[in-house]
Amino acid sequence: MRELIRRRVFQEVAEYNARTPEVFQGLVQPRDTERVLNGYALRTPRRIDPEEQTELALAAFAGNGFLLLVGDRQLTEFDEEIELGLGVEVTFLKLVALVGG
């Protein structure tokens, strides 16, 4: 499962670094950014380090920042092995606090 998170993060960082738009839209907030509508704005334009971002994502998962569902099963352990067959749906479910609640 750790590898699944790493691949997701590396893909979204690679897409961001190839275009370097103003807002990063990823699973977790990079360091030195500000939360904005639909993503995170970098205070100073730069490339994002995929290794650092992976560490942030793993920490967020450990702190219940998002859930990982494979098929109809929720994964809870980093070193849990999973089999991804053809057509298996993988869902990263980001948990967001409600405003005013």
Rosetta silent file (secondary structure, phi, psi, omega in degrees, C-alpha in Angstrom):
SEQUENCE: MRELIRRRVFQEVAEYNARTPEVFQGLVQPRDTERVLNGYALRTPRRIDPEEQTELALAAFAGNGFLLLVGDRQLTEFDEEIELGLGVEVTFLKLVALVGG
SCORE:     score description
SCORE:     0.000 S_00000001
   1 L     0.000  -36.389  177.239    0.000    0.000    0.000 S_00000001
   2 H   -55.682  -40.658 -179.888    2.898    2.351    0.706 S_00000001
   3 H   -66.918  -35.337  178.255    3.947    1.928   -2.943 S_00000001
   4 H   -63.904  -43.450  177.319    0.436    2.780   -4.148 S_00000001
   5 H   -64.423  -44.482 -179.148    0.525    6.076   -2.235 S_00000001
   6 H   -59.998  -44.768 -179.570    4.039    6.795   -3.514 S_00000001
   7 H   -64.416  -40.114  178.194    3.032    6.219   -7.145 S_00000001
   8 H   -60.463  -48.060 -177.877   -0.026    8.457   -6.809 S_00000001
   9 H   -65.578  -44.899  179.930    2.079   11.273   -5.338 S_00000001
  10 H   -60.402  -37.852  179.933    4.916   10.892   -7.865 S_00000001
  11 H   -66.038  -47.601 -177.998    2.382   11.086  -10.729 S_00000001
  12 H   -69.150  -32.875  176.673    0.672   14.243   -9.491 S_00000001
  13 H   -69.404  -41.210  178.737    4.034   15.917   -8.721 S_00000001
  14 H   -61.663  -41.729  178.676    5.381   14.991  -12.176 S_00000001
  15 H   -64.548  -41.502  178.742    2.287   16.501  -13.813 S_00000001
  16 H   -65.115  -49.287 -176.687    2.658   19.683  -11.743 S_00000001
  17 H   -64.199  -28.198  178.826    6.401   20.032  -12.383 S_00000001
  18 H   -70.235  -30.152 -177.020    5.908   19.552  -16.138 S_00000001
  19 H  -110.884  -29.602 -174.951    3.532   22.523  -16.325 S_00000001
  20 L    46.775   60.142  175.550    4.229   24.472  -13.089 S_00000001
  21 L   -72.336  175.266 -178.122    0.791   26.112  -12.820 S_00000001
  22 L   -70.940  -28.627 -175.363    0.020   28.586  -10.036 S_00000001
  23 E  -119.847  131.055  175.302   -1.990   26.039   -8.018 S_00000001
  24 E   -91.637  125.394  177.882   -0.933   22.510   -7.050 S_00000001
  25 L  -111.643   97.690 -176.774   -3.844   20.084   -6.996 S_00000001
  26 L  -140.912 -179.897 -176.938   -2.713   17.061   -5.064 S_00000001
  27 L   -65.888  -40.500 -179.041   -3.525   14.646   -2.312 S_00000001
  28 L  -132.162  158.661 -176.240   -1.664   16.577    0.406 S_00000001
  29 L   -78.320  123.649  175.225   -0.511   20.159    0.909 S_00000001
  30 L   -67.456  159.244  176.541    3.135   20.849    0.026 S_00000001
  31 L   -65.267  151.654  176.918    5.277   22.836    2.461 S_00000001
  32 L    58.677   44.676  176.255    5.276   26.622    2.108 S_00000001
  33 E  -131.858  165.256  178.529    1.909   26.797    0.355 S_00000001
  34 E  -119.642  133.976  178.359   -1.421   28.396    1.052 S_00000001
  35 E   -69.360  127.862  177.025   -4.730   26.552    0.760 S_00000001
  36 E  -131.776  174.593  178.205   -6.880   28.088   -1.979 S_00000001
  37 L   -57.324  125.012  176.842   -9.978   27.019   -3.842 S_00000001
  38 L    66.938   28.502  175.305   -9.237   23.681   -5.563 S_00000001
  39 E   155.173 -152.910 -176.177   -5.651   23.300   -4.382 S_00000001
  40 E  -134.396  125.782  179.321   -2.593   24.907   -2.861 S_00000001
  41 E   -91.266  129.387  177.104   -0.867   28.081   -4.065 S_00000001
  42 E   -78.226  133.312 -178.830    2.916   28.127   -3.803 S_00000001
  43 L   -66.011  -36.693  173.503    4.204   31.288   -2.167 S_00000001
  44 L  -129.647  130.041 -178.984    7.171   31.267   -4.526 S_00000001
  45 L   -57.125  131.722 -179.490    7.026   29.359   -7.834 S_00000001
  46 L  -164.282  167.565  173.372    9.184   26.230   -7.652 S_00000001
  47 L   -82.120  147.762  179.065    9.317   22.577   -8.510 S_00000001
  48 L   -96.764  137.301  179.239    7.890   20.203   -5.910 S_00000001
  49 L   -82.826  117.587 -176.866   10.087   17.393   -4.579 S_00000001
  50 H   -65.833  -32.007  178.995    8.248   14.061   -5.020 S_00000001
  51 H   -66.708  -46.138  178.840   10.170   12.374   -2.165 S_00000001
  52 H   -63.033  -41.812 -179.319    9.249   15.129    0.297 S_00000001
  53 H   -65.860  -35.425  177.042    5.656   15.102   -0.928 S_00000001
  54 H   -64.101  -42.966  178.089    5.506   11.311   -0.479 S_00000001
  55 H   -61.364  -40.169  176.765    6.651   11.667    3.138 S_00000001
  56 H   -63.621  -40.002 -179.892    3.911   14.268    3.711 S_00000001
  57 H   -67.128  -41.550  178.584    1.333   11.931    2.165 S_00000001
  58 H   -64.659  -39.979  176.937    2.421    8.978    4.310 S_00000001
  59 H   -65.833  -39.778  178.319    2.231   11.157    7.424 S_00000001
  60 H   -63.995  -41.410  178.308   -1.216   12.405    6.381 S_00000001
  61 H   -62.963  -44.549 -179.861   -2.421    8.832    5.895 S_00000001
  62 H   -62.200  -30.712  179.621   -1.060    7.836    9.312 S_00000001
  63 L   -94.460   16.829  179.884   -2.916   10.812   10.825 S_00000001
  64 L    63.648   33.508  176.697   -6.198    9.952    9.077 S_00000001
  65 L   -74.946  -23.222  174.008   -5.835   12.784    6.554 S_00000001
  66 E  -157.415  159.181  177.366   -7.252   10.520    3.865 S_00000001
  67 E  -106.947  153.913  176.785   -8.596    7.007    3.446 S_00000001
  68 E  -123.305  119.142  179.508   -7.502    4.460    0.887 S_00000001
  69 E  -115.019  131.544  175.981  -10.112    2.103   -0.528 S_00000001
  70 E  -122.657  113.875 -173.383   -9.297   -0.758   -2.884 S_00000001
  71 L    64.879 -125.447 -179.651  -12.388   -2.357   -4.292 S_00000001
  72 L  -104.753   18.771 -174.138  -14.785   -2.636   -1.365 S_00000001
  73 E  -119.932  133.463  174.734  -12.037   -2.771    1.278 S_00000001
  74 E   -89.661  129.822  178.300  -10.486    0.030    3.349 S_00000001
  75 E   -93.612  140.630 -176.146   -6.742   -0.334    3.832 S_00000001
  76 L  -126.561  -16.241 -176.941   -5.293    0.687    7.181 S_00000001
  77 L  -111.995  136.362 -179.599   -1.700   -0.600    7.321 S_00000001
  78 L   -57.897  -42.341 -173.601    1.244    0.801    5.318 S_00000001
  79 L   -94.316   14.949  177.135    2.786   -2.572    4.608 S_00000001
  80 L   -68.659  129.023  178.578   -0.481   -4.292    3.724 S_00000001
  81 L   -90.387  140.510 -179.718   -0.130   -6.106    0.430 S_00000001
  82 L  -133.077  154.638  175.930   -2.908   -5.823   -2.109 S_00000001
  83 L  -110.536  122.343 -179.716   -3.579   -7.333   -5.474 S_00000001
  84 L  -102.757   93.666  177.366   -4.690   -4.903   -8.131 S_00000001
  85 L   -82.820  170.416  178.688   -6.473   -6.888  -10.753 S_00000001
  86 L   -59.789  128.270  177.063   -7.952   -5.497  -13.934 S_00000001
  87 L    87.044    0.960  177.590  -10.952   -3.319  -13.140 S_00000001
  88 L   -75.555  128.791 -177.581  -10.233   -2.949   -9.405 S_00000001
  89 L   -90.557  130.847  177.047  -11.160    0.564   -8.320 S_00000001
  90 E  -112.055  128.059 -177.679   -8.728    2.487   -6.092 S_00000001
  91 E  -125.966  126.018  170.906  -10.115    5.494   -4.209 S_00000001
  92 E   -99.909  113.101 -175.198   -8.196    8.094   -2.233 S_00000001
  93 E  -107.201  105.781 -177.385  -10.824    9.724   -0.018 S_00000001
  94 E   -82.783  131.225 -179.444   -9.596   13.011    1.431 S_00000001
  95 L   -93.914  128.483 -176.378  -11.168   14.026    4.708 S_00000001
  96 L  -127.277  132.193  178.617  -11.988   17.730    5.013 S_00000001
  97 L   -67.850  143.093  177.416  -13.261   19.519    8.109 S_00000001
  98 L   -77.794  142.460  178.589  -16.632   21.199    7.781 S_00000001
  99 L   -77.984  131.023  176.956  -16.698   24.974    8.030 S_00000001
 100 L    76.854    7.878 -177.586  -18.564   26.224   11.105 S_00000001
 101 L  -121.713    0.000    0.000  -19.120   22.732   12.476 S_00000001
